[in-house]
Amino acid sequence: MTLHKEVIPLSKNDCFDSHQSKLELKLSTDNSTENSEDDIQEESRQNWNSRFEFLLACVGYSVGLGNVWRFGYLCSKSGGGAFLIPYFINLIIVAVPLMFMEFSVGQFTQRGPIGAMSRICPLFKGTGIATVILSFFLTTYYIVIIAWDLYFLFGSFRSEVLWNGCNNTWNTKDCWDGSLDISQKLSNNSKSPTEEFFRYKILDQSLSMEDFGLPKLDLLLLVGLGWLIVYFCIWKGVKSTGKVVYVTALFPYFVLIVILIRGVTLDGSVEGLKYFLIPKWGDLLKPSVWANAAIQNFNSIGVAFGGLISMSSYNKRDKKILGNVLAISVIDAFTSIICGSTVFSVLGYIAKTQSKTVDDVIESGPGLIFMVLPEAIRNMTFSPLWGILFFTMIFLLGIDSQFTMVETVVTTIEDEFNVQVKKYIKRREILVFLVCFFTFFLSLPNICPGGIYYFTIVDFFSSGVSLFYIAFFEVIAIVWIYGANRLAKNVFLMTGSKPNRYFVICWYIISPLFIIIIWTFNWIKYEPVKYGNYEFPVGAQLFGWCIALVSIVAIPLGAIHTIIKTPGKNFSEKFFTSLKPTILDIDQTPHEYVTTKVDNRAKFIKSNKTTPETIVF
């Protein structure tokens, strides 16, 4: 009898004969023996078709809407051009080493976040659970941003963009389109046609969270369309995703460069660029500037969200890691600067046309994309063309981040519930459909008249509160308990090249220290979340904390579960056993493979590829 068996990751429960030239797993023929999920998994893990596809997928994941709406705002409010100093310092000593760490863990364990952490340090498998929870919450409201974008995109396929003018059914007496002299505005609380289009046409925004209402039909259809697109991007796994990213990751750069060229030619663009880039050196002494730099790097690169581990788990074990890390980091930073320059050149134009300063018109978050920049597009020559280009770019930036987060959830289910998936669901396409369908319903509160308040609460508490907490314990588990030196040996085992000592030092000392400092500062400066001037009721704040606690308690609950399940005579024995990895690494492999000789290393890698192994028993 033969069985096709995936031979990685090697577990301590797998035994092998060190005298054989090729590692073989010995499976018992006793049908009464209970096999692990890894032992009965019959199909090989998918791999990226090429390094370039993996690189594009990671770029698409890292470069998202935050590069457009967050980086420029934080830069302008945190010292202008001086902000680039703490930004790049944080990138070099925190973001890059931690990306390297997560790529290494995912590629070595060949599992998603939960499976990887369960094998690296079982006691802290809850950090993997927490990262997946973060990604899951993000998928429930990130898709709504894509739906808003589609509304604007479809509204651009007209002779005039849909949000033009103040004579539409959704406009109020406060609408002012700039056609009158500024001194003749009808209201001191005037709103642009774009703002009223977004608030009253798209959102149908209520006055408070208490007046919540039911989902809007038009947004319901657009959210459904968004989920349909996400489904077909990932339904076949990395084989389909690898093809999609050629469009979603590359085309936005073409559009971005076109819009940048147009932006710098607008009247007033120079003032906007000055506001963005001129350094305010005194601001470097403010702790908030350094905190903002760290927050931008974590959110942009995607550290502690599970996506980096998940995507790298589909790499073959012998693929180089450092080159991908550096390429993604440089591309992400370059994109942030280009996005900031594009946005502020347009903001300078808006300020000039409205006789205001750049500080008066700047916004962060969705307001920048859906209220400020579309107002500039409305006033441009050939506005429908610019609307189509801009909102197509926003759609592509958003959709690849969305489907990568959904892929993280799907990968986790496939890894951790492989037996049940194979038995009851059988096909990946059905699993992806169920995940998308379930998350679609969790997206619906965001598209009610009171949905923008719900959106703000979930956005603030789902990741903003717990991100650095999760990142800290992930680093502790990997580099202090499993061991940074051991991880470096694992990288050597896979690639034949040991990480530079600089990365080991960052893993052990610098990155955890920075995370603690930023985490502490964020708590010290914590303020209750607001939406504009609207203050959320106590019940809404408590609901937000419940959302945050879902990911926060995953770490202690995961530790308790591990200790209970770990064999041992007493708590102490169970505890110390749960700190030990359950994956064979370079310190535990047969002597003939523990060597610096490249030919033996290559032999070890060859014997552990992610291809089906025929085992006879």
N, C-alpha and C positions, 0 to 999 in steps of 0.2 A: 504494500500500500504506500502511496506517495502523497505528500502534502506540501502545497506551496506555502512557505512560511517567511514572513518578514523577520529578518534576523536582528534588526536594531529597533530600539536601543537595547543593548545588552543589560540584563538584570542579574542581580546576585542570585536570583532563583534559577537562572539558566546555568547549567554546568557544561564545561567543555574540556576537551583533551588537549593539554598544552603541547603534547608531542606530535600532534598532527600539524601539517603545514597549512591547513585551512580550518578555521573555527567551525565546529559543528554543534548544533544544539541537540541535546539528547532528550527526546520526548518519550515519556512512559507510554507503554501500550496498554496499561491498565485503564479500562474505560471508567472505572470508579474514581480515578484520580481527578481532582478538581484542578483544571488548568486556569492559568491567569488569562486576562483579556488579551495580553500580548501574545500568548501562546496559541490562541485560536484565531487570531487575525490572519486572514488568508490572502489578503491582497497587499501588494507593495504600496508604499506611500508615494504619492505623486511627487514629481520634481518639476522645477521650472525648466522650460525648454532651453534657456540660455541665461547667462549672467546678465545680459542686457535687459531681458524681460524682468528679472528680479529687481534690477536697479531701477527700472521705470516704475515698477509697482511700488517700491519704497519711496521714490520721489513723489509719486502721486499721493501716497498716504501722508507723507510729511508736509508737502506743499499743498496747503488747503486754504480755506476761507480766512483763517487766522492771519495768514501772510498779508492778506488784503486789508482786513478791517482792524487788526490788532497791532501789528508791528509799527506801522506809521504813527498811529495814535500814541502808543507807548513811547516811541522815539521822540515825538514832539513835546510830550508832557514830562519827559525824563532827561532833559538836557540837550535835546536836539542831536546834533552830530556827536556830542560827547557820549551819548547813550551807546554808541557803537563800541566804545571801549569796554564797559562791563558786559555788553552783549557778546562780544567775541571772546572775552576772558571766560565767561560762563560756558560758551560753546566749546572752548578748547579743554577746560579742566573738569567739566561736568557732563555736558551733553554728549560729546564725542566718546569719552571713555565708557559712559553708560550704554550708549548705542552699541559699541563694540562688545560690551559685556552681554547684552541681551541677544545680539546676533550669535555670539559664541554659544550661549546656553541653548538657544533654539536649534542651531545647526548640530550641536553635539548630541542633544537628547532626542532630536527628531520628533518633538512633541510640542503642542501648544502650551500656553502659559501654565495651566494647572498641571498637566502631565510633566512638564519640564521641572517645575518647582517641587513636585512630589518626588522626583528622582534625585534632584540636587540636594534638597533639604526637606524631608517629609514634614518636619515640625512646622515649617513655614509654607506649606502648600496653600494656605489661605491667602498669601500674597498673589498667587496666580489666580485664585478665585476672584479676589478683589479687582485685579486688572481687567478681567473679563466682564465683571459687573460694570466697571466704568465704561467700557466700550459698548456694552448693551444699552445702558442709559443714553449714551450719546446717539446711538442709532434711532432711538425713539423720537428725538426732536431734530436731529440734523437733517433728516429727510424732509422736514417741514420747511427748512430754509431752501432746500432744492425746489419744493413746490412753489414757494413765493417767487423764486427766480424764474420758474417756468411761466408763471403768470405774467411777469414783466416781459419775458422773451416772446411769448405769443402775442402780447400787446404791442410788440415792435413791428410785427408784420402788417403794417398799415401805411397809408400815405402820411399820417401823423401818428406819433406814439400815443398810446391810449391814455397816458397820464398828462396829456397836454391841456392847458386851459382851465378856466374856473366855471365853465358853463355845463358841467356834467351833473348827472342826477345825484352823485355822492358828494358834491362840493357844498360847502357851507358859506355863510356870509363872511367868514374870516379868511377865505381863500384870496390870495394875492399873487398874481402871475408876473408882476414886474412891468405890466403894460402902462401903469400910471406912475407919476412921479412919486418918489419914496415918501414925500411929505403928505401925499394924498391917500395913503393906505387907509382902508376902511376900519381897521382894528389894530390896536397895539399888540393883540395876540394873533397876528396874521400867520397863516400857514401857507407853504408853497403848494402848488397843485400836486406835486409828487408826494409830499407828506400826506395830504388828504387822500390821495389815491391809495396809498399804502394802508393808512389807518382805517379809512371808512369804506373803501371798496374791497380791498383784499382781505384785511383782518375783520372788518365790521366790528371794530374794537368797542367793547363796552366801557362804562365809566369806572368799574371796579371789578375785582375778582368775584365778588358775591353775585354779580349778574353774569353768570357763566354761559348759559345758553347751550345750543346744540351745534354739532359740526356743520360748517358751511358746505353746501353741495359742490361748488366749483373747486374749493380746496380739497375736498374729499377725492374728487376725480384726479386732481393733479398729484396728490400724495399716492394714490393708487398707481398712477403712471410712473411715478418715481420708483416705487417698490418693484414694479414690473421690470423696469430697466436694470435695477440692482440685481434682480433675480437672474436675468439672462447674462449679466456680467460674470457671475460666479457659479452658475448652476453646474458647470462641468469641472469646478475646481480651478487650480492654477493653470490648467491647460487653456481654459477659456479666458481667465483673467489676464494671462500673459499676452493674449492677442488684443484685448480691449485697451490695455494701458498704452499701446502705441499711439492711440488717439487721445485718450483722456489725460495722459501725462505730457505729451509733446505739443499738441495743438494750442493749449493755453498760452504757451510762450510766444507763439506767432502773434496771437491776438494781443497779448500784453505789450509786445514791442510796438505794434501798430498804434495802440492807444497811447503809449508813452510818447511816441513821435508826435501824435496829434496834440497830446496834453501840453508838451513844452512849447508848442507854437501858439497856444492860446494867450490872450491878453491877460496879464496878471499872474502867469504861471511862475515867473521868477520869484515873486514874493512868497508864493507857496513853497517853492523849493528852498528858499532861504530859511523859512520857518522850520522846515523839516531838517535841514542839514547844518545850519550854523551852530557850533557848539556853545553850550552854556556850562563852562567848566566847573563853576561852583556847585552845580547839581550833583557832581560825582561824589560829594561828601554826604549826600542824602541816602540813607539805607533803602528807601523806597525805589530808588533808581536801580540798585543792584537786585532787589527783589523782582522788579518788573523784568529785568533782563533774564533772570532765571525762569520766571513764569513763561515768558515768550519762548525760550528754548525748549522747555519741557512740553509745552502745548504744541509747538510746531514740529519738533523732531518726533514726538509721540512716545517718549520714554514713560514707562510704567502704565501704559494703556494696553499692553498685551499684543499689539499689532506687530511689533518688531520681532518678538519671539515667534509668533505664529507664522509670519512670512518666511523667516529664516529657517524654520523647521522643514520647509519644502526644498531647501538647498541640499545637494549632495554633500556628503561629509567632507570631501576633499576640496571644496571650493574655498578660495581665498576670501578673507573677511575684511581686513583692514582697508583695502582699496575701495570696497563698497561703502564702508563707513565714511571715509574721507570724501568720496565723490558726493554722497547724499548730503553731507554737512555743508560742503561748499555750495552745492546747487541750492540748498534751502536758504542759506544766508544771502546768496546772490539774488535769489528770487524775492526775498523780503525787502532788500534795498531797492530793487527795480519796482516792486509793488508800491513801496512807500513814495518813491519819486513820482510814479504815475498818479497816485491818489492826490499828493500834495500839489502837483502842477495843476490838477483840475480844481482842487479846493482854492488855490490862488485865483483862478479864473472866476469861481463862484463869488469869492469875497469881493473881487473887483467889480463884478456886475451888480452886486447888491450893496455896494458902498459900505462894506463891513471889513473887519479884520479876519485873518485866517482863524484866529482863536474863536471867533463868534460862530463860525460855520462848521468847525470840526466836530465829528462824532466818532464814537467807537461802536463796534458790534454791528448788528444787522442794520441799524439806522444809517450807517455810512453807506452801505451798499444799496439800500432800498429807499432812502429818502434824500440823501445828499448828492451822491454821484448821478442818479437818474435825473435830478434837476438840471445838472450841467448838460447831460445828454439831450434833454428836452429843448435846450436853447441852442444847440449846435446845428449847423447846416447838415443836411442829410441825417437828421436825428434817428430815423428808423434803422439806417445802416449801422450807426454807432451803437444803438440799442441792441441790435441782433448780435454784433460782435462782442459787446461787453457781457451780456447776460449768457451768451454761449460759453464764454470763458469762465464765468462764475459757476455755471452748471457743471462744466468738466472738472473744475477744481474741487467742487463739492462731491460729485458722484464717485470719484475714485477713493476719496477718504471714507465715504459712506460704505461702499462695498467691501473695503478692506476691513472695516470694523465688524461688518456682518460676517465676513469670512473668519474673523477671529472667534466669533461665537460658534459658528458652524464647526470649525476645526476642533474647538474644545469639546463639543458634543460628540464628534466622531472619535476623538481620542479617549475620552473618559467613559463613554457609553457605547463602545464599539460593538459589544456583543448584542445589546438591545437594538442598536441601529440596524445591524445586519439581520437580526431575527424578525423585527417588526416593521421597519421602514424599508429596508433592503436596498434602496437606491439613493444616491446622494441627491439627485434632482428633487426627490420628494422631501428629503430633510431640509434642503435649502428653501423649498416652497413653504414648509411648515414654519420655519423660523421667520421668514419674511411676512407670512400671513399673520402670525401671532404678534409680531412687532408692529405691523400695520395698525392693529387695533389699539395698541398702546400709544400710537402716535395721534389718535383722534382728539384727545383733550386739547392738543395744541392748536387745532383749527376751529375751535369754538370762538364766539365773540370775546370770551374772557380768556382765551387760550394764550395770548401774549403774556399774561401774568403767570400762568402755569409754566410756560416756556422759560420765563426768566428765573423762576424758582428752581426748576429742574436743572437748568444750565449752571446756575450758581452753586448748587449744593451737590450735584452728582459728581463733579470732578474738582471744582475749585476748592472745596473744603478738605477733601481727603487725598488729593494727588500726592503731596509731598510725604504724607504719612505712609502711604503705600510704597512709594519709592524708597523711603528710608529702610523699611523692613525687608524689601526685596534686596537691597544692597547688603544689608546685614547677613541675610540668609546665604547669599551667593559668595560674597568675598570674605566674610569673617568666619562663617561656619563651614561652608563647603571649602573655601580657601581660594584666594586670588592666585596664589602660585599654582595650585592644582588646576584652576581654570586655564591658566597660561599653558600648562603642560597639555591640557586637552586640546587647546588651539594648535599646539605643535603637533600633536598626534594626528590631527585632521589635515593640517595644511603644510607641515614640514617647516614652519616658521614660528618661532616663539614671539609673543608680543613684546614690544619694547618695555624696558623696566619702568618707563614713565607711566604706562597704563596701569601696571600693578600698583604703583604708588598712589595714583589717582583713585583706583578701586579701594585700596585699603584706608586711605586717610582723607585726601582732599575732597573727593566727591561726597562721602558721607557727612563731612564737616560742613560743607556748603549747604547740603540739604537741611541739616539741623538748623543752621543759621536762618535760612530763608523760611523754613517751616515755623520757627519761633517768631520771626518778625511778622509773618502773616497773621499769627494769632494775636500778637500785640496790637496790630493795627486793624483788627477785624471790626467791621461795621455791618449792621443788618442790611440785607439786600434791598434795593429800591428799583422801581421801574420809572425812570424820569423823576418826577416829584411825588409819585405814588408810593406810599408806605404800606407795606403788606401787613395784614392783621396777624395777630399772634398765632392763630390757627394755621395760617399759611407758612409762617416761619417754622412752626413745629413739624408740619408736613415736610418741609425741606430738610430738617434735621433727620427725620426718619429716612429720607432718601440717602442722605450722607452716611447714616449708620449702617445701611445695608452693606456697603463696601467696607466700612471701618470694622464691623464686628466679624467680617469673614476671616480675618487673620487670627483672632483668639479662638473662634469657633473651630477653624481648621486645625489649630494646634491641639485643642481638646479632643477632637475626633481622632486625630492621629495617635495621641497618647493612649486613648481607649483601645484602639485597634492594634497597637503595637504589642507583640508578645513580650512578656516579662513577668518576673515574680513580684515586683513592687513598682511604685511610682518612679523611683530613681532610675531603675533599670530601663523602664519604658521610656522615660524622658531622654536619657542619653542615647538609647538606641534610635529614637526618632530624629536625632540630630545627624545621624550617619546617612550618607547617600545610598540609594538603592540601584545605582547605575555603575557598571564597571568602567573605571577610567584608567589612565595610563599607569597608575600606581598599583593596579590590581590585575593587570593583564599578564599572560604568560611571559616568562623571561625573554623568550626569543623575539618578542615584539617590543620590549622596553629597550629601545636603542636609539641612538641619534643617526644611525645609518639610513639614508634615504630609501635604499632598496627594501629594507625591512619595514620601514614606515609605509611605503607604497603597498607592500604585501598585506600589511594589516588593514589599510584602507580598502584595498581590493576585496578582502574577505568580509567586509562589513558594509558593502554598498546597499543601497535601498532597492535592490532588485530581488525578485522571488528566489528563494533558495529551495532546492529540492532536497527534502529530508526523507530518508528511507528508514522505516521502522516496521 
